[in-house]
Amino acid sequence: MQDTSPTRFYRVLRDQLGSLRNVYGRGNKVVRHDDFARKPEAVLLLHGFFQTRNVWEVMEDRLRYDGYGVFSFDLGGLLSRFNTERPGPLAETIAAKIERICARTGMERFHVVGHSKGGLIAREYVQHHGGDRRVKSLVTLGTPHHGTPTAALGVWMMGAGVLSRSPYDLLPNSRFVQRLRTASFPPGIPLTSIYSRTDIVVPWWSSVLVSTPKESHLSNRPVTGVGHTALTYDPGVYRLVREAIRAAHDAPTDAPHAQGDAARSDS
C-alpha cells in the first residue's frame, strides 16, 4: 500500500524544496573554514534561487572529509538572506570577490558545484566574467540550462518583478538563457550536468546539455528518485560529484579535460 501519511508528504516536500529549519530558517550563517585555499583542491559551492548556502551543509562536510577545501558565498537577496538577485550581476560580484580571495590567499584555480540557479551563475562567471582562467571544472545539480517553465511560479512569488526579476532570467528562451547557450563553454573545462528524472522543480529535460561530437567536455549524468534540493545531499549524487571533480584534477594539465557522454546512473 502506498504511504500517503503527512510524514511522507513532508519528506517529499523537503526533498524537492529544502528543509524549512535548516535551509530557510538558518539563513546564510555557516561555520567558516578559512583553510580552503591551503588544500590541494578547492571547491566553490553556489546555491540556487530563494535558497541559502546552508543547503550545502551535507555536501560541504563530505567534501571536507574527502580532503577538499570548500568555500561558499552569502549571495544576499530578499530579506538579505534568500538568493533572489539576478544571475548576471551575481556572477560579476562573485568574479570580483574571487579575485580578491586569490590575491589574498594565492589560490589560483578551483572547482565549482552549482545547484539549480547556482549552476547558471557559475556558467555566466566562466563564460563572461573571466572564470575560465580560474575554474578547473563545473558540476551542476538540477540546473535549468534551457530555462524552466516552473520559473513562472517564481515570477508570481516575486510579484511579477516587484520583489525580484531573477525568475524572468530562468524562464525558457529568456535573454539570459539564450546568451549562455549561444556562447560556447570553454573546451578546457569539463561541464557535468547531474539531474533527476523525478525533479518537479526543474524538469529533467531542462538540465540536459546538448553537445556536438567535438564537445566531449560536456556530459550528462541522470539519476532517479532524487528531489530537486535532495540533489545537494543525496549520497549517490555526491559520488557522481566527487567522480567529476577527481576526473578533472587528475587529468593532464597540457590537454583539454574530457569526460564524454556519461551513462545513466541511478542512485
N, C-alpha and C positions, 0 to 999 in steps of 0.2 A: 504493500500500500504506500502511495506517495505521501511523504511528510508535508503537511500543509499547516504546521504549527506556526505560531508567531515567532518562535525562536528561529526556525528555518528561514522565514521571511526576512528577519533581521540579518541573518548571515548572508543571504543573497544580496540584500541592500548594501551591507557593509563591503562585500567583495566587489561590488560594482562602483560604489560612490565613496567608500572610505569610512573609517571609524569616526563617529561624532566626537568622541572623547579624545582620541589620540591624534587625529589629524586636524580637525577643525577647532576643537576646544583648546588645544595647547599652542596653537598659532605657530610661529616660527622660532620659538625658544628651543634651542638644542644644546647638547653638551658639545662645546667646541674642542676640536683637536687640532692644534697648530703644527703637528708634525708631518702633515701630508706631503709637503714639498721635500722632506728628507727621505721619503720612501722611494724605492727604485721605480715604482709605477704609481701614478696618482690618478684618481677618478673624480670628475666633477659630476654631481647629480643635479638635474634640473626638473622641478616638479611642474605639474600641469595646471590647467585653468581651475580657478576657485579652490585650489588646494594649498597646503602649506608644506614646508620642507620636512615636517615630521612624518610625512608619508614614506620617507626613506629610512626610517629608523631600523627596520629589519635588514634592508639591503646594505646599509652602511655597516652594521655590525658584522654581517657576513663578509663583506669586502675587507674590512679591517682584520678580521680573523684570518683571512687568506693572505694577509701581508700587504694590502694596498693602502695607500694614503687616500683619504676621502675628504672632499670638501663640497659645500653647497652654499647657496646664497639666499638671503631673505629678499624675495622679489617684490615685496610690498604689495600695493593694490588696495582693494576695498577694505576699509577699516584698518589699513596699514598691516594687513595680515594675509588676505586672500589674493592669489595670483590672478588679477584682472587687468593688468596693464597689457598694452598691445605688444605682440611678439617682436615686431621690428625694433621699436625703441628699447625694449628689454635686451635684445641681442646687442645693441650698441652700448648700453650701460654695462653689460657683462663683459664686453670686449675691453672697455676701459678699466674695469675692476681687475680683470685678469692681467693686463699689462702692468698694473701697479703691483700685483702679487708677484709676478715673475721678476720684476725689478728688485723687489724687496727680498725674495727668497732664493732667487737663482733658478727656480723651476723653469724648464724650457718647454716641455711638451707633456700632454696628459690625455687620458681617455674621457669620453663623455657618455653618460647614460641619461636619456631624457624620456620622461613619461608623458604621454599624451601631448598637450601643447608644448611641454618642455622639449620634446624632440624637434618641433618646428623652430623653437627659439634656437636650439643648437644648430640646426641646418642653416638658419639665417646668419648666425655667427660665423660658421665655416665658409659659407658661400659668398657673403657680402661684407664681412667685417674683420677680415684678416685671420679668422680662426684656422684657416688651412695651414698656417705656419706653426700652430700650437697643438692642434688636435691629432692624436695618433689613430683613434678610431671613434666611431659613433654608433651606439646601440640605442634604438628607440623602442619603447614599450607602448603599444596601443596608440601610436601617433597617427593622426589623420593626414597622411601625406597628400591625399587628394581632397582634403576637407571632409567634413562630416555633416550630414543633414541634421543631426541632433544638436548642432550648434544653434539652430533656430530656437531651441528651448533656452539657450543661454542668452540669446538676443532678448527674449521675453523677460527672463530673470533680471537682466540688466536694464530694464525699462527702455528697450529699443534704442540703446545708446546713451541714455541719460547717465547711468552709473558707469558704464564701460562700453567701448566699441570693440573690444577684443573678440567677442563671439562672431562679429561680422568677418573677421580675418580667418575664422576657422570654417566658414561655410564653403561648400564645393564651388570651385571656379571663382573664389574671391580673388581680388587683385594680388593679395599676399601669396596665396597658394599658387597662383599662376606664375608669379615671379620666381618662386622656388623651383617649380617644375621646368621652367624654360632655361634656367641656368644649370649647367652641368655640375654634378658633385665631383670634387677633386678626385682623380683616379688613384692617388696615393693613399687615400684614407678609406678603409673599409667601412661601409654603412650597412648595418644589420637591422632589419625591422622584425621585431618579435610581436606577434599579435594573437589574439584569442578569437576563435570562431564563436565563442559564447559571450563576447563583449557586447553589451547592449548600449554602452555609452558611445563608443566609436566602432561602428560595424567593421568586421574584419576586412572587407574589400576596400575600405578607406585607407588601410595601412599597407596594402601590397605595393611593393616597389616594382615598377616596370622597367626592365633593363634591356639593353641590346646585347648581342653576343660579345661586344668589346667591353662591356661594363661588368666584369667579373667581380668588382669590388662591392657590388650591391647584392644583398642576399635577403631572403625572407625565411623566417622561422615560425611557422604557425603552431599554435598549441590549442588544446580544447579544455573545457571545464574550468576555465580561469576567468574571473570577473575583471572588469577594467582596472580597478585600483589594486586588486589582488595580484596583478602583474608585477607590482613592486615588492611583494613579499612571498610569492609562491616559490617553493624550493626548486621545482623543476625549471621554472623560468630563470631563477638565479643561476642554475648550472649552464643554461644557454648564454647568459650574460657573461659569465666567467670564461666560458669557452671562446666567445668572440673576442674578449679583451686579451686573453692569452695568445690567441692566434695572431693578433695584431702586434703585441710586443715581442713575440718570438719570431716574427717574420724578418727576413734580411732587410737591413736599412737601405741597401742600394738598389732595391727593386720595389715596384709598386706592390702594396698589400693586395692580396686576392683571396677570396673565400669561395666564390662561385655560388651557385644556387644551392640552398640547403634543402634537405629532405624534410618532410613533415615530421614534427616532433611533438608528441602528446605528453603532457605532464600529468 
